[in-house]
Structure formats: C-alpha cells, structure tokens
Amino acid sequence: MDQICFGCTRCLTAFNRNQGEFVRYMKQEAELIGLTACADCPGTILVPRLALQWNSPLGEVPTKIHLAPCLVKCPHGQAIVDEVKAKCGIEIIEGTHPYQHVGAIFG
C-alpha cells in the first residue's frame, strides 16, 4: 500500500479483535488479503486498485470488501460505495471499526 491514513490502525485492530463489522468472523477463519486507500478525491482510483486484488500473482481471491468509516462518511462516499458495488461483484460491507475518530495536533 503506497498511501495509508493513521486511522488504518483502527481498521486493522478491529479486524484482529473481531470488533465492529468484523464481529461476523468471530466463529470462522478469516484472512485479510489487502488494504488500500481511496488515494485521491473523489476516489476514482479505488476500483482500479481493488481490481489488482483479482489479478494478484499469489492467486488470492477476495470474497468480501469492507469500506472504512472514513470512506463511507466522505463527501464523495456514496458515489464511491455505489461504484465499488457495481464493479466488484462480491459482498460490500460499509464499515470496519467501532472506534471514535479523534483529531490530533502535531507540532
């Protein structure tokens, strides 16, 4: 992944702890095979990046896609969600982690 938001640590933590929308995997084996950011506004690069998962030389085939809260709540979120649902052909879950987003100040 060439771009990552700090919030992605929340998504990964929720996956590892079976929290938020990942609770559905509590009683089954689940594997995270990819993570990407929308990378631009209005998120037009996301679907091509997801397509790379289907063309992976490792043969991994996604069965579900979770869209992070930052993407779902983005001003362009609904358009992005609609495009992903139309193009990917697998289950799309809107949400990942249950954690509150808080701002940070760096100086």
QUIWO-V623826 format. One record per residue. OMEGA is omega in radians with two decimals (NA if undefined). Layout:
OMEGA ; OMEGA
This chain:
-3.06 ; 3.07 ; -3.12 ; 3.06 ; 3.12 ; -3.14 ; -3.14 ; 3.07 ; 3.10 ; 3.12 ; -3.13 ; 3.11 ; 3.13 ; 3.11 ; -3.11 ; -3.12 ; -3.07 ; 3.13 ; -3.13 ; -3.14 ; 3.12 ; 3.11 ; -3.14 ; -3.11 ; -3.06 ; -3.05 ; 3.10 ; 3.10 ; 3.11 ; -3.12 ; 3.06 ; -3.08 ; 3.12 ; 3.12 ; 3.11 ; 3.06 ; 3.10 ; 2.94 ; 3.14 ; 3.08 ; 0.28 ; 3.05 ; -3.08 ; -3.12 ; -3.05 ; -3.11 ; 3.06 ; 3.09 ; 3.10 ; 3.12 ; 3.11 ; 3.11 ; -3.13 ; -3.13 ; -3.12 ; 3.09 ; 3.13 ; 3.09 ; 3.11 ; 3.13 ; 3.13 ; 3.07 ; 3.11 ; 3.04 ; 3.03 ; 3.08 ; -3.07 ; 3.12 ; 3.14 ; 3.12 ; -3.11 ; -3.10 ; 3.13 ; 3.07 ; 3.11 ; -3.00 ; -3.07 ; 3.10 ; 3.14 ; 3.12 ; -3.13 ; -3.13 ; 3.13 ; 3.13 ; -3.11 ; -3.00 ; -2.95 ; 3.07 ; 3.04 ; -3.11 ; 3.10 ; -3.13 ; -3.12 ; 3.11 ; 3.09 ; -3.02 ; 3.10 ; -2.96 ; 3.12 ; 3.04 ; 3.07 ; 3.13 ; 3.11 ; 3.10 ; 3.12 ; -3.12 ; NA
